[in-house]
Amino acid sequence: MEVNHSFGCCNWKGIMVVKEKFIDGVAYNLGMGNIIRFWEDKWCGESILKEDFPAIYLRARMKHGTIADHWKVTAEHQGWNLGIRERVYEWETAQVDNLRAKLEGVQLSEEEDTMR
């Protein structure tokens, strides 16, 4: 049997374009943080963290991790683990401080993450 065309390839390209446009327009309400991507989704204000803090994003170990992946709870402490590779340079310190300030007061809950 000979196949002379690639079935549906153009359809998938169109679907992926629409998907990206849809995702760009979606914002989330934070719940448990197990669905929302920390760096790549709009959940903390009206912008995406990787665009607001590009130098920190470049050093992040978990670029595709969820919010829950970045929230750490131990017996003594709970808070954000940004997972930054290597030492932060002096010129990056302001971005780290600004990111931590933006995250201050954000708490996870037992609710599901939802789109808004």
Secondary structure by P-SEA (a helix, b strand, c coil): cccccccaaaaaaaaaaaaaaaaaabbbbbcccccccccccccccccccccccaaaaaaccccccccccccccccccccccccccccccccaaaaaaaaaaaaccccccccccccc
